[in-house]
Amino acid sequence: MPDTGSGPLSITAAAALLTTLCGAALLSRRRRER
């Protein structure tokens, strides 16, 4: 089992996770504002 940083797959997964978290935060903020 390779550790993080062993290929673009881990990087892509991390980017997708960050994007999902950011999107969720923005959605929750918009819902709270309304």
C-alpha positions as protocol buffer text, in pm:
chain_id: "A"
residue {
  index: 1
  type: MET
  ca { x: 0 y: 0 z: 0 }
}
residue {
  index: 2
  type: PRO
  ca { x: 164 y: 324 z: -115 }
}
residue {
  index: 3
  type: ASP
  ca { x: 152 y: 628 z: 112 }
}
residue {
  index: 4
  type: THR
  ca { x: 9 y: 968 z: 17 }
}
residue {
  index: 5
  type: GLY
  ca { x: 208 y: 1143 z: -253 }
}
residue {
  index: 6
  type: SER
  ca { x: 264 y: 826 z: -457 }
}
residue {
  index: 7
  type: GLY
  ca { x: 78 y: 916 z: -774 }
}
residue {
  index: 8
  type: PRO
  ca { x: -180 y: 1165 z: -900 }
}
residue {
  index: 9
  type: LEU
  ca { x: -466 y: 953 z: -766 }
}
residue {
  index: 10
  type: SER
  ca { x: -412 y: 1064 z: -405 }
}
residue {
  index: 11
  type: ILE
  ca { x: -384 y: 1427 z: -519 }
}
residue {
  index: 12
  type: THR
  ca { x: -708 y: 1403 z: -716 }
}
residue {
  index: 13
  type: ALA
  ca { x: -886 y: 1245 z: -420 }
}
residue {
  index: 14
  type: ALA
  ca { x: -765 y: 1521 z: -188 }
}
residue {
  index: 15
  type: ALA
  ca { x: -876 y: 1791 z: -435 }
}
residue {
  index: 16
  type: ALA
  ca { x: -1219 y: 1632 z: -471 }
}
residue {
  index: 17
  type: LEU
  ca { x: -1257 y: 1615 z: -93 }
}
residue {
  index: 18
  type: LEU
  ca { x: -1162 y: 1980 z: -52 }
}
residue {
  index: 19
  type: THR
  ca { x: -1402 y: 2087 z: -326 }
}
residue {
  index: 20
  type: THR
  ca { x: -1686 y: 1888 z: -170 }
}
residue {
  index: 21
  type: LEU
  ca { x: -1621 y: 2038 z: 173 }
}
residue {
  index: 22
  type: CYS
  ca { x: -1608 y: 2392 z: 32 }
}
residue {
  index: 23
  type: GLY
  ca { x: -1930 y: 2336 z: -162 }
}
residue {
  index: 24
  type: ALA
  ca { x: -2108 y: 2200 z: 143 }
}
residue {
  index: 25
  type: ALA
  ca { x: -1996 y: 2496 z: 354 }
}
residue {
  index: 26
  type: LEU
  ca { x: -2116 y: 2744 z: 92 }
}
residue {
  index: 27
  type: LEU
  ca { x: -2453 y: 2569 z: 64 }
}
residue {
  index: 28
  type: SER
  ca { x: -2505 y: 2564 z: 441 }
}
residue {
  index: 29
  type: ARG
  ca { x: -2410 y: 2931 z: 461 }
}
residue {
  index: 30
  type: ARG
  ca { x: -2656 y: 3026 z: 188 }
}
residue {
  index: 31
  type: ARG
  ca { x: -2932 y: 2829 z: 356 }
}
residue {
  index: 32
  type: ARG
  ca { x: -2865 y: 2997 z: 689 }
}
residue {
  index: 33
  type: GLU
  ca { x: -2865 y: 3345 z: 533 }
}
residue {
  index: 34
  type: ARG
  ca { x: -3209 y: 3297 z: 377 }
}
